[in-house]
Amino acid sequence: MNSKPESRIEELRLVLPPAAKPVGVYKPVLIIDKFLYVSGQGPLRNDGSLITGRLGENMSQEEGKMAARQVGLTMLSTIKSKIGDLNKIKRIVKVLGMVNSTADFGQHPAVINGFSELMAEVFGEENGIGVRSAVGMFLPMNLAVEIEAVFELY
């Protein structure tokens, strides 16, 4: 396996959606020293529309997992628009996965696995898996999933 993220994206034939635009007063990406912080990203489809819905109400666990994977693609696009080359990323450090869910839905980690599995595919298991939290809540704009992350740069 080629360990370069840009090569892996090509090999996996992944399509990155348009980079997310801020919907408030914040920076989508901020670099401090060797760390790249990414604000909460939603699942943006390739046509620019958002994946919305609530797990346990009108979305299945598998649909939520696919939405989390799409957040990963959105995040990679947002990062790439800021730093130009994903090969500058050494590893993922921390992930906070938020799932729009009903009070009785309890499979938040399984949903966020969609994001984590994608990062492992792109960066390799050693560098693509970091520490993580997965929680349920009500999300703005009825987003199915929102994820923020911290990456280490070379």
C-alpha positions as CSV (number, residue, x, y, z in Angstrom):
1,M,0.0,0.0,0.0
2,N,1.3,3.4,-0.9
3,S,1.3,5.5,2.3
4,K,0.9,8.9,0.6
5,P,-2.7,10.2,1.2
6,E,-2.9,11.8,-2.3
7,S,-2.0,8.5,-4.0
8,R,-4.4,6.5,-1.8
9,I,-7.3,8.9,-2.7
10,E,-6.6,8.2,-6.4
11,E,-6.1,4.4,-5.8
12,L,-9.5,4.2,-3.9
13,R,-11.1,6.4,-6.6
14,L,-12.5,8.7,-4.0
15,V,-14.2,11.9,-5.1
16,L,-13.9,14.9,-2.8
17,P,-16.9,17.2,-2.7
18,P,-16.5,21.0,-2.8
19,A,-14.7,22.4,0.3
20,A,-17.1,23.4,3.0
21,K,-17.8,27.1,3.5
22,P,-18.2,28.5,7.0
23,V,-21.8,29.1,8.1
24,G,-20.8,31.2,11.0
25,V,-18.0,33.3,12.4
26,Y,-15.1,30.8,12.6
27,K,-12.2,29.4,10.6
28,P,-12.8,26.0,9.0
29,V,-9.1,25.2,9.4
30,L,-6.5,26.6,11.8
31,I,-2.8,25.6,11.9
32,I,-0.8,26.1,15.1
33,D,2.7,24.8,15.2
34,K,2.5,21.2,13.7
35,F,-1.2,20.8,14.4
36,L,-4.1,21.4,12.0
37,Y,-7.4,21.9,13.7
38,V,-10.6,21.4,11.6
39,S,-13.9,22.9,12.7
40,G,-17.0,20.8,12.7
41,Q,-17.8,19.5,9.2
42,G,-21.1,18.2,7.9
43,P,-21.7,15.6,5.3
44,L,-21.5,17.5,2.0
45,R,-22.5,15.6,-1.2
46,N,-20.6,16.1,-4.4
47,D,-23.4,18.4,-5.7
48,G,-23.0,20.6,-2.6
49,S,-26.2,19.5,-0.8
50,L,-26.1,18.3,2.8
51,I,-27.1,14.9,4.1
52,T,-29.7,15.5,6.8
53,G,-31.8,13.4,9.1
54,R,-31.9,11.9,12.6
55,L,-30.6,8.5,13.5
56,G,-33.3,6.5,15.2
57,E,-36.1,8.6,13.6
58,N,-35.7,8.8,9.8
59,M,-32.1,7.4,9.1
60,S,-30.7,3.9,9.5
61,Q,-27.4,3.2,11.3
62,E,-25.9,2.3,7.9
63,E,-27.1,5.6,6.3
64,G,-25.6,7.4,9.3
65,K,-22.3,5.5,8.8
66,M,-22.2,6.5,5.1
67,A,-23.0,10.1,6.1
68,A,-20.0,10.0,8.5
69,R,-17.8,8.7,5.7
70,Q,-19.0,11.6,3.5
71,V,-18.0,14.0,6.3
72,G,-14.5,12.5,6.0
73,L,-14.4,13.3,2.3
74,T,-15.7,16.8,3.0
75,M,-13.0,17.3,5.6
76,L,-10.3,16.2,3.3
77,S,-11.5,18.6,0.7
78,T,-11.6,21.4,3.2
79,I,-8.1,20.6,4.4
80,K,-6.8,20.4,0.8
81,S,-8.2,23.8,0.0
82,K,-6.2,25.2,2.9
83,I,-2.9,23.4,2.7
84,G,-2.9,22.3,-1.0
85,D,-1.5,18.8,-0.5
86,L,-2.8,16.1,1.9
87,N,0.7,14.5,1.9
88,K,1.6,17.3,4.4
89,I,-0.5,15.4,7.0
90,K,1.5,13.0,9.2
91,R,-1.5,11.6,11.2
92,I,-4.9,12.1,12.6
93,V,-4.7,12.9,16.4
94,K,-8.2,13.5,17.7
95,V,-11.8,13.1,16.4
96,L,-15.1,14.3,17.9
97,G,-18.0,12.7,16.2
98,M,-21.4,14.1,16.8
99,V,-24.5,12.1,15.6
100,N,-27.9,13.7,15.2
101,S,-30.0,11.1,17.0
102,T,-33.0,10.4,19.1
103,A,-32.6,9.9,22.8
104,D,-32.9,6.1,22.5
105,F,-30.4,5.6,19.7
106,G,-27.2,4.2,21.2
107,Q,-24.9,3.3,18.3
108,H,-23.0,6.5,17.9
109,P,-19.6,4.8,17.7
110,A,-20.7,2.5,14.9
111,V,-21.9,5.5,12.9
112,I,-18.7,7.5,13.4
113,N,-16.8,4.3,12.3
114,G,-17.7,5.5,8.7
115,F,-15.3,8.5,9.2
116,S,-12.7,6.5,11.1
117,E,-12.6,3.7,8.5
118,L,-12.1,6.2,5.7
119,M,-9.2,7.9,7.5
120,A,-7.6,4.5,8.0
121,E,-8.0,3.8,4.3
122,V,-6.4,7.1,3.3
123,F,-3.6,7.5,5.9
124,G,-3.1,3.8,6.9
125,E,-4.1,2.2,10.1
126,E,-1.1,3.5,12.1
127,N,-1.6,7.1,11.2
128,G,-5.3,7.1,10.2
129,I,-6.6,6.1,13.6
130,G,-6.4,8.5,16.5
131,V,-8.2,9.1,19.8
132,R,-11.9,9.6,19.4
133,S,-15.2,10.4,21.0
134,A,-18.7,9.7,19.5
135,V,-21.7,11.3,21.0
136,G,-25.4,11.9,20.2
137,M,-27.1,15.3,20.1
138,F,-29.3,17.5,18.1
139,L,-27.3,19.1,15.3
140,P,-27.9,22.4,13.5
141,M,-29.6,22.4,10.1
142,N,-30.7,18.8,10.9
143,L,-27.2,17.5,9.8
144,A,-27.0,13.8,10.1
145,V,-23.4,13.9,11.4
146,E,-20.9,16.6,12.3
147,I,-17.2,15.8,13.0
148,E,-14.3,17.9,14.1
149,A,-10.7,16.7,14.1
150,V,-7.1,17.5,14.9
151,F,-4.2,16.3,12.6
152,E,-0.5,16.4,13.0
153,L,1.5,17.9,10.1
154,Y,5.1,17.0,9.0
